[in-house]
Amino acid sequence: MSDKLYSNLGLSADDVAQIQKHNLGHVLDKIKEQQKQLMNHEKKLQYALDKIEKDLAAARDAQMSLLPKELSGIPNVEFKARFHPSQFVSGDIYNVFRLDEFNIGVYHIDISGHGVPAALFSVSLSQMLNTNISKKNLLKVPVKKPPYYRINPPDKVIGILNEDQSFEQNGIYFTMVYMILNFKEGLIRYCRAGHNPPVLIKANGDVFITDEGSFPVGWDFPRDDKVVAFKAEKGSRIYMFSDGITEASNARGDLFTRERMIDILRENRHKSLDECLDLVISGVREFSGSNDFEDDVSIVGLACKAE
């Protein structure tokens, strides 16, 4: 009976006999009670951790549901994206949407930090960047003449965002590309705030990149945002991506780099947009030697297809 009483303390029969011989049973009883309390605390902690993990998984699903899956109703423009948070949720966010009959808007944003705080702010930011027409709206504002709205240019959108003092007050900043594509004229205009420059790969394999841009949004510096404009020929593809791709590292500390990503996209430009994005993600994983990512990873692709 006494063997069973103290068996969970890791004591042998001889140990128990010695304890009883010297009348030390009350000491072991106290240890046994403390161990029981510890086990109860451990169960409660595990329950709390399981609940947190379940809640974070639900938050991840909610964030994923906010991201666009495709661009419908515009047959000559294709949209695809890949999104891999380093944790359950991500500070990366992107969207593509129709602004009017001939224009679509696209943004790609990387918020400082990771995890829940960055993800919560990303949701708030996405709500600010909606296509409703109102005087306070960032993307489209009402005017008195037909068509009774004006689409704000990319530099105007970023400028308005930067005027929001709540970013600086909460210690938050983010990098961003906001792009407007006129699919009737094949004209692209974008503005870059500290973000990776978009990469244009033409059908013949030529690559167009410009480092024109200004500081991230939320830094207290004078801005000089310039709009980059270029023609997107049929067969061209435009990519926007986060630092989680280019700054992924291997065991030696080497970075994946933008050049490696471009090589993959250029060499496989005749494959589908989906395949190209998958090849980039698998390339990063192979390079880093891990299926997990140290930083949030996202990449957006737009293909200007032949009509």
Buried (B, 14 or more C-beta within 10 A) or exposed (E): EBEEBBEEEEBEEEBBEEBEEEEEBEEBEEEBEEEEEEEEEEEEEEEEEEEEEEEBEEBBEEBEEEBBEEBEEBEEBBBBBBBBBBBBBBBBBBBBBBBEEEBBBBBBBBBBBBBBBBBBBBBEBBEEBBBEBEEEBBBBBEEEEEEEBEBBBBBBBBBBBBEBEEBBEEEBBBBBBBBBBBBEEBBBBBBBBBBBBBBBBBBEEEEBEEEEBBBBBBBEEEBEBEBBEBEBBEBBBBBBBBBBBBBBBEEEEEBBBBEBBBEBBBEBBEEEBEEBBBBBBEBBBEBBEEEEBEBBBBBBBBBBBEE
